[in-house]
Amino acid sequence: MTKEQKNEVIEVLKGKFSQYSNFYITDTESLTVEQVGKLRRACFDKNVEMKVAKNTLIRKALEGLDAEKYAGVYDSLHKVTALMFSENPKEPAVILSSFRSEAKKEKPELKLAFINGDLYTGDNQLAALVKIKTKNELIGEVIGLLLSPIQRVIGALQNRPEGEAAAAATEAPAAESAATPEAAAPAADATPAAE
């Protein structure tokens, strides 16, 4: 690879690291070409970009962007490295997990996940990453919690038997008419006493 080609790869990687706030670093060393192809297709279907690059070029791209911000990433850059970029922090973990269960293998192995500035180091973090809630899932849960009391009230009103509804409707006017004669009676009593 010439120096110009290396610089092009570094610039492409810089663009990807700038574009995505979530990326996974995986070890695909023992995968066959066919398995890597399947993994790429799975990533493509889920809108996850997969890039394979040399570790030194990945490091140079990260250092060129912000050496301090990505300092914890450098220790994971060894062996064969495949990068997975995604807007959804959970999707690459789901892809890796399902790919491994289908292939009944331990590869691709998760070396590191960089999610919104947080580092998840090691393959043992994969199970936790699969359970991460996305922004849309959290918003959905909050909306569900807010709507729950309203839905209970509406459900209770809709499920009231008609006999109860009719009885409640007749009780309300009867209560009003009962209150009216009592209010009129003291007024009538007060009038004769004044004469």
Backbone torsions as a table, in degrees:
resi	resn	phi	psi	omega
1	MET	NA	129.2	-179.1
2	THR	-78.3	167.6	179.9
3	LYS	-62.5	-38.5	179.2
4	GLU	-64.6	-41.2	178.3
5	GLN	-64.1	-40.3	177.9
6	LYS	-62.9	-42.9	178.7
7	ASN	-63.0	-36.5	177.9
8	GLU	-64.6	-44.0	179.1
9	VAL	-62.8	-42.2	179.2
10	ILE	-60.9	-42.9	180.0
11	GLU	-66.1	-40.0	177.3
12	VAL	-62.3	-45.0	179.4
13	LEU	-64.1	-40.4	176.7
14	LYS	-58.2	-43.2	178.6
15	GLY	-60.6	-42.9	179.8
16	LYS	-67.1	-43.8	179.3
17	PHE	-65.2	-31.7	177.5
18	SER	-73.9	-36.9	-176.2
19	GLN	-72.0	-39.1	-174.3
20	TYR	-110.7	135.5	175.6
21	SER	-93.3	-0.8	178.7
22	ASN	-127.5	127.6	171.8
23	PHE	-150.3	152.5	179.6
24	TYR	-116.6	142.3	174.3
25	ILE	-112.0	120.2	-175.9
26	THR	-122.6	159.1	176.4
27	ASP	-105.5	113.4	-178.8
28	THR	-111.9	24.7	-171.2
29	GLU	-56.7	-46.3	-173.3
30	SER	-92.4	6.4	179.8
31	LEU	-78.7	144.3	175.6
32	THR	-78.2	169.1	178.5
33	VAL	-61.3	-39.4	179.2
34	GLU	-64.0	-41.8	179.3
35	GLN	-66.6	-39.7	177.1
36	VAL	-63.4	-39.0	176.5
37	GLY	-61.5	-42.6	177.5
38	LYS	-63.6	-41.5	179.1
39	LEU	-63.6	-41.9	177.7
40	ARG	-62.0	-42.2	178.9
41	ARG	-63.7	-42.0	178.5
42	ALA	-62.0	-40.6	177.9
43	CYS	-65.0	-44.8	-179.3
44	PHE	-60.3	-41.9	-179.5
45	ASP	-63.9	-27.6	-177.7
46	LYS	-104.6	15.5	179.3
47	ASN	59.9	39.5	175.4
48	VAL	-112.5	128.1	179.3
49	GLU	-90.1	130.6	179.4
50	MET	-115.5	128.7	179.2
51	LYS	-129.9	136.7	173.7
52	VAL	-109.5	129.5	-178.8
53	ALA	-149.6	163.3	176.8
54	LYS	-71.9	145.1	-177.7
55	ASN	-59.7	-38.7	-179.6
56	THR	-64.9	-36.7	179.6
57	LEU	-71.3	-37.6	176.9
58	ILE	-62.6	-44.9	-179.5
59	ARG	-62.3	-44.6	179.2
60	LYS	-62.1	-38.6	178.4
61	ALA	-64.2	-44.1	179.7
62	LEU	-66.5	-41.8	178.3
63	GLU	-65.1	-34.5	178.5
64	GLY	-67.3	-26.8	178.9
65	LEU	-85.0	-58.9	-178.0
66	ASP	-164.3	93.9	-174.6
67	ALA	-59.4	-37.2	-178.5
68	GLU	-71.0	-44.7	-177.2
69	LYS	-60.1	-38.3	-175.4
70	TYR	-102.2	16.0	-175.9
71	ALA	-57.5	-36.4	-179.0
72	GLY	-73.6	-12.1	-177.0
73	VAL	-80.9	-30.3	-169.7
74	TYR	-59.7	-33.7	-179.9
75	ASP	-65.5	-21.2	-179.1
76	SER	-86.7	-4.8	-177.5
77	LEU	-89.2	84.2	175.9
78	HIS	-151.1	164.8	-175.5
79	LYS	57.7	-158.1	179.7
80	VAL	-81.0	129.1	-175.1
81	THR	-119.7	129.6	171.4
82	ALA	-118.6	133.1	178.9
83	LEU	-100.9	139.8	176.1
84	MET	-123.5	117.6	-178.3
85	PHE	-106.9	136.2	-178.9
86	SER	-154.6	147.5	172.3
87	GLU	-72.8	-35.5	-179.4
88	ASN	-88.8	117.5	-175.9
89	PRO	-66.5	-19.9	-174.9
90	LYS	-90.3	-29.8	-169.5
91	GLU	-58.5	-46.1	178.4
92	PRO	-60.5	-35.6	178.6
93	ALA	-65.5	-40.6	178.3
94	VAL	-64.5	-42.5	179.3
95	ILE	-62.2	-48.9	-179.5
96	LEU	-60.5	-45.0	-177.5
97	SER	-63.1	-47.7	-178.6
98	SER	-69.4	-36.2	178.4
99	PHE	-62.8	-43.6	-179.6
100	ARG	-66.6	-39.8	-179.1
101	SER	-69.0	-36.6	177.4
102	GLU	-67.1	-43.3	-177.7
103	ALA	-81.5	-11.2	-176.6
104	LYS	53.5	45.8	179.6
105	LYS	-132.1	170.5	177.6
106	GLU	-95.2	-0.8	-179.0
107	LYS	-113.2	152.9	-3.1
108	PRO	-68.9	140.7	-177.8
109	GLU	-94.7	137.3	177.3
110	LEU	-80.3	121.1	175.6
111	LYS	-90.9	-42.9	-176.6
112	LEU	-163.0	146.2	171.8
113	ALA	-123.6	131.0	177.4
114	PHE	-111.0	107.4	-175.2
115	ILE	-122.6	109.4	179.4
116	ASN	49.2	40.9	177.5
117	GLY	92.2	-10.3	178.5
118	ASP	-96.3	142.3	-179.3
119	LEU	-104.6	133.7	173.9
120	TYR	-120.9	103.2	-172.0
121	THR	-101.3	130.8	173.8
122	GLY	101.8	153.4	-178.1
123	ASP	-67.2	-23.7	179.6
124	ASN	-67.9	-11.0	179.2
125	GLN	-85.0	-9.7	-174.5
126	LEU	-60.1	-43.1	-179.6
127	ALA	-61.6	-39.8	178.9
128	ALA	-68.6	-37.4	-179.0
129	LEU	-68.3	-31.6	177.7
130	VAL	-64.8	-29.5	-176.8
131	LYS	-89.6	-2.8	179.7
132	ILE	-59.6	138.0	176.5
133	LYS	-90.4	133.1	177.7
134	THR	-78.6	168.0	-179.9
135	LYS	-58.0	-44.6	-179.3
136	ASN	-66.1	-36.4	177.1
137	GLU	-65.8	-41.1	178.2
138	LEU	-65.3	-42.1	177.6
139	ILE	-61.6	-42.5	178.4
140	GLY	-60.8	-41.4	178.4
141	GLU	-64.5	-42.5	179.6
142	VAL	-63.4	-44.1	178.8
143	ILE	-62.5	-41.6	177.8
144	GLY	-60.7	-41.5	178.4
145	LEU	-66.2	-38.0	179.6
146	LEU	-70.1	-36.0	-178.1
147	LEU	-80.8	-19.6	-174.9
148	SER	-55.4	-51.4	179.6
149	PRO	-62.6	-38.1	179.9
150	ILE	-64.2	-42.6	-179.6
151	GLN	-65.7	-35.1	177.8
152	ARG	-64.4	-44.0	-179.9
153	VAL	-63.9	-46.2	179.6
154	ILE	-63.2	-42.6	178.4
155	GLY	-61.8	-41.6	179.5
156	ALA	-64.8	-40.8	179.5
157	LEU	-68.1	-38.1	-179.0
158	GLN	-74.6	-28.5	-176.8
159	ASN	-91.7	1.7	178.4
160	ARG	-66.1	131.2	177.4
161	PRO	-61.5	150.2	-175.3
162	GLU	-65.2	-32.6	178.3
163	GLY	-60.8	-41.4	179.0
164	GLU	-67.6	-39.6	-179.4
165	ALA	-65.4	-41.2	179.3
166	ALA	-67.8	-40.9	179.0
167	ALA	-63.9	-40.1	178.7
168	ALA	-65.7	-36.5	-179.8
169	ALA	-68.8	-37.9	179.5
170	THR	-77.5	-29.6	178.1
171	GLU	-66.9	-36.7	-176.9
172	ALA	-64.3	-49.6	178.0
173	PRO	-66.8	-33.9	179.0
174	ALA	-64.8	-38.9	178.6
175	ALA	-65.5	-38.9	178.9
176	GLU	-67.1	-42.6	-178.3
177	SER	-70.6	-31.6	177.1
178	ALA	-68.2	-35.2	179.7
179	ALA	-71.8	-29.9	-177.0
180	THR	-68.9	-46.8	179.4
181	PRO	-64.0	-34.0	179.1
182	GLU	-64.5	-40.0	179.7
183	ALA	-69.0	-33.3	179.1
184	ALA	-74.9	-32.6	-177.7
185	ALA	-62.9	-47.2	178.2
186	PRO	-64.9	-31.3	178.3
187	ALA	-67.2	-38.0	178.4
188	ALA	-67.8	-39.7	178.1
189	ASP	-65.1	-36.1	-176.4
190	ALA	-71.0	-30.8	-177.6
191	THR	-66.5	-49.0	-179.6
192	PRO	-65.0	-33.7	-178.4
193	ALA	-65.7	-28.9	-177.8
194	ALA	-76.0	-20.9	-177.8
195	GLU	-78.1	NA	NA
